[in-house]
């Protein structure tokens, strides 16, 4: 949906639905996405946050499938404004955990997948469009040591590919690295350092010049146009970032936020034995639920919720924030709270000075939420989330 006052496009990410195959993507576009569109924007173009696995992308190489996708987009008055290029493989129904980061940016398979997604986005776009393409934050943190140069070079190769696409199609593909807890890019500070030292440096501009044929000055100008950040609000809240300060740090560093993912995390202001017991239903086997604890000695990080719960060093009174995407329209999930107020602060900042032109709700956990939180259909819940966002921006 096009928001008023130059506040950008508001949509939701199709990774909320099981979209491993082209058939499943088609079903989402003709089913729940239509329900959401009809509820919120029946008479206007509806922006879509597409998600295609490597399998679905391969199936769309068939001319008939590709033609059908274009026909559906045209008939239903959809416009692809952003793409989630983070999960390469299955994302629902089986344990994903740290495998979601594979292949990572150390591997040619991640580069190829991203370039193929960019090819499709350029083909689906209209001259003058800018389409964001979010991706993994480099790699999983335990695998990141000494990998900066390799990851940076693959990212620069992807940027070179996007430059060629823009020259040929006039569709700008903006790759957006998505910082996430327990990943190579975890905090805003780490993100700024990687961009400064490896992606926006003079050496990076020189390498991009070699790859693309642009002059050094042209390469410097192209880098932020085609490479920036996806700011996931849940992730930032879990890391105890400051809403206003984190956005300002990125702006000052000249790093564009090509996509703003609207999400909320589970929050426990004061941890105790009762909260420990109540967290048991949230220990599920599909996704990683990284935990950051504000302890007396500073922030303590855990790769997953069971690991945090097993640590007997945790004491009563600490604040816990858990990477568990929860409905953004709820402030509390008794006996817990959520980081909804952090999201509200980000949206207030966006209302004052737009942060990004692409706003995407991403509560992908509907199928694994405790049963008490699954009292309505996914499309009705998504409609409530998008409505809540619109109300915050009035």
N, C-alpha and C positions, 0 to 999 in steps of 0.2 A: 504494500500500500504506500502510495506517495503521501508523506506527511506534509502538513502546511509549514510555511515560514522557513523554507530551506532546511528542514530538519531531516531530510533524507527519505530513504525507502525503509519501511518496516515489514519484515517477513518472519518466517520461522524455518528452521532447518529440517529437511526431510530425513535426517538421520534419526529423527524421532520415530519414524516408521521403519520396519524391516525392509530395506531396499537393497538387498544383496544382488538381485538379478534385474534385468531390464523389465521382465514381467512384473516384478514387485514394484519397481519405480512407476510403471504405467498404472498399476492398481492404486498407488498412493495419489498420483496426479488426478485420476478420475474418481477417486473416492474421498478420503478425508480432506485433501487439499481443496476440493470443490466445496465441501461442507463449510470449511473455514472461510473461503472466499465469499460464498453466498451469504454467510452471516455478517461479514464485515465490509465487503467491498464488491457487491454484486454487479455494479454498473461501471466499474472502472478497471483498468488494467491491474492485475494482481501480481506483485513481485514474488518470485519463488526463490527459495534457498535450496538449490539442488544438491543432492548427494549421490554420487555414483561410485560404487566399488570398482575395483579393477575388473571383476567379472562382468558387471553390468556395462562398463565402458567397452570391454572387448565385444560384448554382444551388440553394442550400438555401432560397431564397425560395419555391420551388415547394412547395405543401403536401405532395405525395406524398414528396418528398425529405426534407423536415423530419420527417415522420411516420416515415420509414424510419430516420433517424438516431436518433430517440427509441426506436424499437423495438429497434435494435441495442444501444443503451446499456442498456436494461432487460433484454434477453434475456441479454446477456453479463455482466451485473452490473458494468458500468463506471459510474464517477462522474467527471464532468469537474470537476477541482479547479483547473485552471489553463489558460490559453490563451496561446499565443504569437502576439501581434498585431503582431510586428515586420516580417516579410517580407510585403509587400503583393502582390507579383507572383511569378513563377516563382522557385524557389529551388534547383533542381537541373537539371543538364544543359545549361545555357547560362551565359555569363558574367554574373555578378551584380555583383561588385565594389561600387563606391560606389552603384550603383542600388538596392541593398537598403534605403537610407535614404529612398527616394522612394516615394510622396509623404511629405514631412516634416511637422513640426508647424507649419510656416508656411502650410500649404495646407489648404483646406477638405476635400479628399479624404481626408486622414489623419484629420481629426476625424470625418467621416461614417463611414469604415471602422471606426474604433474604437467609435463609438456603435452601429453595426450588430452588431459582435461582442458588445458588452455586452448588446444586446437578446436575442441568441440565448443567451448565457450565463444571463441571468435566466430565460429560458423553460425552459432545460434544468435549472436548479438547483431546489433545495428550500428552502422558507422557512427562514431561519436560516443558510444557506450563506454563506460568503465565498469568492469565486472571484477569483484574481489574473489580470491581463491585462497582460502585458509589452508594451512598445512601444519605438520608436526613441528614442535619447537626444537628442531635439530635432531635430537635423539633422547632416549631414556638416560637419566643422569649417570647411572653406574656404567654406561657404555661410552661416555663422552670424553674421557681423558685423552688429550692430545689429538682430538679429531677436528679441531676448529678449521684448519686449512682445507681439509678434504670436504667438509660440509659447506664451507664458504664457496669453494670452487664450483661445486654442483649447483648451489643456489645462483651463482653468477651465470652459469650455463643456462639455467632456467630463465633468468632475466633476459639473456641474449635471445632466447627463443621467443619470449613475449615481445621484445622489440621488433623482431622480424614479423611477427603476427600483426602488430599495430601498424607497421609500415604497409603491409599488404591489405589489411581489412579495415583499418581505422577503428578497431575495437581494442581498448586498453585492458589488458589483464594485469591485475595488481595482486601479486603473491603476498600473503599475510601470515607471517610466523606467529604461532599462538602459544605464548608462555603458559606453562602449566606446572603445578607442584611436582617436585621430584623429577624434573626433566632438565636437560641441558640449559634451556632458557626457562628459568623458574621465576625469578623476581624481575621487576622493572629495571633495577640496577644492573643485573646480569645482561638483560636484553640490550640496554643502551650501550654497554661495554662491547658486546659482540658486534653490534652495528658499527660502532665507532672504529673498532680495531680491525674488523674483518670484512665488513660489507659496504661501508661508506668511506673507507680509507682511500688515500691516493693510490695505493697498490691495487685495491679492488677496482677503482675506476680505470686504471691501466689495463688490468686483466679483462674487464668488460669491453674496453676499446679493442683489444685484440680479438675477442670473440665475436663482436658485432660489427666491426668496421667503423664505429662512431669515433669522433675525436674524443680526447680526454674530457673536454668541457661538456660535450654532448652526453658522454657516459655518466658524468657526475649528475647531470640533470635527469637522466633516465632512471637512475638507481631508485630514488624515492618514489618515482611515478609507478614503478613496477615491483617494488619490494618494500614492505613495511610490516605492520603488526596487526594481528587480530587480538583485540583486548577483550578477553573473556572475563566478565565481571565476577563470576563465581570464583575463578582461579585467583584473581587479584584479592578478593575478600579473604579467601583461605590463607593467603600469604600475609595478611594483616597490612596490606598496602594502604596508603592514605588516598582516598578517591581524587581529591583535587590535586594533590602533590604529584601523584603518579601520572596523571594526564599532562600536567605542566612539564614534568621532566621529559616526557616523550616529545612534546611540542618544542621545548628548548633545544633538544638534540636533533630536531628536524626529521624525526621519524614519524611518518604518517600512520594513523590508525585507519587502515583500509576497511576494517570491519569491527563493529562493536557487538559482541555476543552478549545477549541479555540473559543472565542466569543467576541463580541464588544457591547458596550452600547451606548445609546444616551447621548450626551454631549452638554451642553450650557455654553460656556465660560463666557458669560455676560448676565444674565437674565434681561429682561425688559418686558414691556406691550405687545409688538409685539410678543415676544417669548411665553408669556403666552397664547395668542390667537392661535398661531400656534401649540401649544401642544394639542389642543382639539381633533384632530383626533387620537391621541395616547392614549386617555382615553377609553380603550376598556374593555369589561366585562369578558374576559376569564382568564387572568393571573394577578397576582400581579406585579406592576411595582414600586418597592421601589425607593425612591428618597433620595439622600444624597446631602446636600447643604453646600458649603463652605461659611460660614457667617463670619462676623467680630469677633464673639465670639467663633468660632470653627465650627465643623461639626454638622449639624442639620439633623436628620433622620426622614423620613416619611414612613409609611407602604405601601402607594400606591400613585400614581400620583394625583388622584383627591383630596386627603387630602392635598398634598403639594400646589396644585393650589388654594385651598380654604383658605390657610393661608395668611391673609392680612399683616402679619409681614414681608413677603419676600420683599426685596427691589431690585432696579436695581443694576446691577453690580456683583451680586453673581454668582458663578459657580454652576451649577446643573449637577449632573450625575444621569441618570435614568436607572434602571434595565429593559431595553427594548432591547432584543437581536435584533441587526440590521445586515444586510449583512456585513461580515468582509472585503469585497473587496472595500468598499466605505469609504472615509475619511470624506465626508460631505453629509448631507441630508438637503439641504438648507431649512430653515435658520439655521439649526443646524449643529453641528459637531458630530463625533463619537469618541470612545476611541480606534480607530484603531492603533494609535501611541503607546499606552500602549501594545497592542498585538504584534506589530512589535518589541518592546523592549524585550518582553518575548521570542519571537522566535529568536532574536539575541543572547540572553543569552543561549537559548537551543542549538543554533549552536556552541557556544563556549564550552559549557559543558552541555551535555544532562540532562534535568530536569526530564524526564519521558520516558518510552518506549512506552507509549500509548498516542497518540495525537488525539483528537476527536473534530471535528467541530460540534457546537451545536446551530444553529440558528433555533429554533423551532417555531418561530413566523410568518412564511411565510403566514399562513392563516389569520392573524389578522393585518398584516402590512397595513398602508394606501395604497389605491389602486395605487397611483403613484409609489410605490416601488415594485409592483407585475406585472412587465411587461414581465416576462418570466416564463417558467415552473420551478417548484421546483428543478427538477433534473438538469436543466441547471444552475440554480443559485448555487446549491451545487457544481457542477463541477467547476464553477468559483471560489468558495470559496477555494476548495481544491487546485486548480491551483495557487491561490494567495499565499497560505501557502507554497507550494513547491518553489515558486519563492523567498520567504523570506529566505528560508533555503539553497539556492544555495551559 
